[in-house]
């Protein structure tokens, strides 16, 4: 099931199971996972997009392998809060993914997550090549950490 409201998403999550944060992009999908206490987000990997069935299969493989309790997709809203074509693509991906899994799927406003990830990587003196390799799953980590922080305040 898909949840727009983060508190409804939180209510649907099984206790003591990690969740994944997903930065869905045009060419890649960044993935980060939490610990089972849902306190810390850890960037995991970047999936090079091929076609939906392969992309979804890899995400669900990660979810099964890590026994995840839910998935959160970053919603790339415009700076004024409106939703454009990228949001529509993200929502369509979530709808298609929800047909393949019973995991709860939520959304999180991801504005400036990639900017924050880029800044952190620059501060860590990461090379341009390495930044290009990891930026998407680091951005997924920022998305997921935002969700985890919010979930901590809902208790």
C-alpha positions as a printed Julia matrix, in Angstrom:
155×3 Matrix{Float64}:
  0.0    0.0     0.0
  1.15   3.54   -0.74
  1.0    6.28    1.89
  1.31  10.01    1.23
  1.13  10.82    4.95
  4.26   9.82    6.87
  2.34   9.11   10.09
  0.06   6.66    8.25
  3.16   5.07    6.7
  4.71   4.78   10.19
  1.56   3.09   11.53
  1.75   0.5     8.74
  5.36  -0.46    9.49
  6.1   -3.66   11.41
  8.12  -3.06   14.58
 11.84  -3.71   14.71
 12.36  -3.93   10.98
 14.63  -1.72    8.93
 13.33   0.44    6.09
 14.89   1.63    2.85
 15.17   5.12    1.44
 15.1    5.4    -2.33
 16.32   8.27   -4.51
 14.56   7.52   -7.81
 16.28   9.26  -10.71
 16.24   9.27  -14.49
 19.31   7.03  -14.85
 19.89   5.61  -11.38
 18.16   4.58   -8.17
 20.02   5.36   -4.96
 19.28   3.02   -2.05
 19.96   3.5     1.66
 18.85   1.31    4.56
 18.22   1.88    8.23
 19.04  -0.24   11.22
 16.2   -2.22   12.81
 15.76   0.51   15.48
 15.22   3.02   12.66
 17.76   5.43   14.08
 20.53   5.6    11.47
 20.44   5.64    7.66
 23.31   4.03    5.79
 23.84   4.53    2.05
 23.9    1.11    0.39
 24.13   1.13   -3.4
 23.23   2.81   -6.65
 21.24   0.79   -9.15
 21.79   1.69  -12.81
 18.3    1.84  -14.26
 17.55  -0.54  -17.1
 13.84  -1.29  -17.24
 11.16  -1.41  -14.58
 11.1   -5.19  -14.11
 14.87  -5.37  -13.55
 14.96  -2.27  -11.35
 12.05  -3.51   -9.22
 13.56  -6.98   -8.97
 16.8   -5.55   -7.58
 14.95  -3.36   -5.06
 12.83  -6.28   -3.89
 15.94  -8.47   -3.7
 17.47  -5.91   -1.34
 14.22  -5.73    0.65
 14.03  -9.51    1.0
 17.71  -9.94    1.76
 17.64  -7.33    4.5
 14.14  -8.22    5.73
 12.96  -4.65    5.27
  9.61  -3.51    6.66
  8.95  -0.64    4.24
 10.22   1.59    1.46
 10.33   5.39    1.28
 10.75   7.14   -2.04
 12.06  10.66   -2.2
  9.48  12.89   -3.86
 11.26  15.52   -5.98
  8.91  18.46   -5.48
  9.6   21.81   -7.08
 11.02  24.48   -4.79
  7.55  26.04   -4.46
  6.17  22.7    -3.21
  4.29  21.86   -6.4
  4.66  18.54   -8.18
  6.06  18.35  -11.68
  6.86  15.58  -14.16
  9.57  14.04  -11.94
  7.05  13.6    -9.1
  4.62  11.98  -11.51
  7.31   9.51  -12.62
  8.2    8.73   -9.0
  4.54   8.15   -8.1
  4.09   5.92  -11.17
  7.14   3.88  -10.16
  5.7    3.5    -6.64
  2.31   2.4    -8.03
  3.96  -0.21  -10.24
  6.21  -1.38   -7.4
  3.25  -1.69   -5.02
  1.75  -4.27   -7.39
  4.78  -6.5    -6.75
  5.08  -6.23   -2.95
  3.0   -5.94    0.19
  5.59  -3.66    1.8
  4.24  -0.24    2.79
  5.56   2.47    0.49
  5.8    6.08    1.61
  6.99   9.37    0.18
  9.3   12.0     1.63
  9.96  15.49    0.31
 13.47  15.23   -1.06
 14.08  18.84   -2.02
 17.79  19.64   -1.79
 18.79  16.12   -0.68
 21.22  15.79   -3.61
 22.62  19.25   -2.85
 23.2   18.23    0.79
 24.81  14.96   -0.31
 27.07  16.76   -2.77
 28.12  19.24   -0.09
 28.94  16.45    2.37
 31.0   14.62   -0.25
 32.86  17.82   -1.13
 33.6   18.45    2.54
 34.94  14.89    2.77
 37.28  15.76   -0.12
 35.81  13.06   -2.34
 37.08  12.99   -5.91
 34.76  14.01   -8.72
 34.75  10.43  -10.06
 33.9    8.94   -6.66
 31.18  11.58   -6.08
 29.53  10.56   -9.36
 29.59   6.91   -8.23
 28.06   7.45   -4.79
 25.95  10.64   -4.97
 22.64   8.83   -5.52
 22.86   6.43   -2.6
 24.26   9.17   -0.37
 21.22  11.3    -1.34
 19.02   8.29   -0.5
 20.71   8.29    2.9
 19.73  11.94    3.41
 16.15  11.16    2.4
 15.98   8.17    4.73
 17.58  10.0     7.66
 14.93  12.72    7.33
 12.23  10.06    7.54
 13.9    8.36   10.51
 14.17  11.65   12.38
 10.48  12.33   11.73
  9.47   8.83   12.8
 11.37   9.35   16.04
  9.22  12.41   16.78
  5.97  10.54   16.1
  6.47   8.11   18.99
